[in-house]
Amino acid sequence: MIARARMLAVLAIIAGGAVAIISSTQTWLEVTLGAGATAALAVPGASALTLLAPFSLAALALGLALTVVGRVLRYVFGLLAAAIGGTLVMGAWRVATTHPLDAVASAVTEATGLSGPDAVASLVRTIDGTAWPWLTVVAGALVAVGGVLTLATAHTWRGAGRRYRTDADRAATAASGPRPHDASRDRAIDSWDDLSHGDDPTAR
């Protein structure tokens, strides 16, 4: 059960981050412009939601890091994952449901050279959405759930290096030299050897 909770948390964060980073390169919105434009302008996720790419990469990094960090950092990373996932959900939900003008402004400015809310609004005729914002909502929810699951179960996770400690401790003990009782036995044997040769070991 403990191993399963850890695996589910890590996989949820990594899967959510992976879907979100893929989504950042896909078309989220299609804009129809006036002024004689014939083709719809495709707006990728990275333009529609500027936080999408960096937050997605952060989620991937957190998911991978959770496999090796200690207990304190598990809580920190779990909290960060929950916050990142929640932010992605809210941002993607806003774009998916309202198709806001600010989500397409940078793409319109790049295509036409005109900037400013009024200028962009005068050019835009319609804004249509694709399925990618909704997929990103799901991806953000996965990251958030993974973060919450981490916070709830991190205290039960076994440390990544715990199973190697016994061998390491044994190696360190062997490298540190003989144990105290072994050294005493060696000194006693040396004393008997001295006596057998007619030497007094107490005269040293």
C-alpha positions, -999 to 999 in steps of 0.1 A, spaced: 0 0 0 28 24 9 47 16 -24 15 20 -43 7 54 -28 42 67 -37 40 53 -72 6 68 -78 17 102 -66 48 103 -87 31 90 -118 2 115 -115 26 144 -113 48 132 -141 19 123 -164 2 156 -157 34 175 -164 40 155 -196 5 162 -210 8 198 -201 41 203 -218 28 186 -249 -2 209 -248 19 240 -247 30 233 -283 -5 225 -296 -32 249 -309 -55 261 -281 -74 288 -299 -82 297 -336 -87 334 -343 -105 348 -373 -93 382 -381 -109 410 -401 -92 433 -425 -93 408 -454 -76 379 -435 -85 346 -452 -69 320 -428 -76 315 -391 -47 323 -368 -36 294 -346 -27 303 -310 -6 276 -292 -9 269 -256 23 286 -246 9 318 -260 -26 315 -246 -13 306 -211 22 320 -206 28 300 -174 20 267 -191 54 257 -203 75 266 -172 50 252 -148 48 219 -168 85 215 -168 85 223 -130 59 195 -125 80 170 -144 111 179 -123 92 177 -91 78 142 -100 112 129 -108 128 145 -77 102 129 -54 117 95 -61 150 104 -44 144 132 -18 140 128 20 109 133 41 111 171 45 115 178 8 87 154 0 63 178 18 78 208 1 76 193 -33 42 180 -27 30 214 -17 46 229 -48 30 203 -70 -4 210 -56 0 247 -62 13 242 -97 -15 219 -106 -41 242 -92 -27 271 -111 -27 251 -144 -63 241 -138 -75 276 -132 -56 291 -161 -66 264 -186 -102 265 -174 -104 303 -180 -91 299 -215 -113 269 -223 -145 285 -211 -142 322 -219 -117 325 -248 -103 357 -235 -89 383 -258 -56 386 -238 -49 349 -245 -46 357 -283 -32 392 -281 5 382 -284 -2 360 -314 -23 387 -331 4 413 -325 30 390 -339 9 383 -370 -2 419 -377 23 442 -360 -5 459 -341 -6 460 -304 -28 473 -276 -61 460 -264 -82 483 -286 -62 476 -317 -63 438 -312 -100 439 -303 -108 457 -336 -90 430 -356 -105 399 -339 -138 387 -353 -142 353 -336 -122 331 -313 -128 293 -313 -113 268 -289 -99 233 -293 -98 204 -270 -63 211 -257 -73 236 -230 -96 210 -215 -69 183 -217 -47 207 -198 -74 211 -171 -72 173 -166 -34 174 -167 -33 202 -140 -58 182 -119 -34 151 -121 -5 172 -109 -26 187 -81 -39 153 -70 -3 139 -70 8 168 -48 -20 162 -23 -14 125 -23 23 132 -16 14 155 14 -10 128 28 13 98 25 49 112 24 55 102 61 50 65 52 74 65 22 105 45 26 138 64 20 153 56 -14 187 47 1 176 29 32 180 -6 18 216 2 10 225 15 45 233 -20 60 259 -27 34 274 7 37 275 5 75 293 -29 73 318 -15 48 325 15 70 330 -7 100 354 -30 81 374 0 69 376 15 104 398 -13 116 394 -41 143 369 -38 170 381 -30 206 379 -66 218 398 -78 188 426 -53 195 428 -64 232 431 -101 221 459 -92 198 478 -74 225 474 -104 249 489 -127 222 518 -104 217 525 -103 255 526 -141 256 550 -142 227 573 -117 245 573 -139 277 581 -169 257 612 -152 244 623 -140 279 611 -104 275 591 -85 301 562 -68 283 556 -45 313 591 -30 309 581 -12 277 
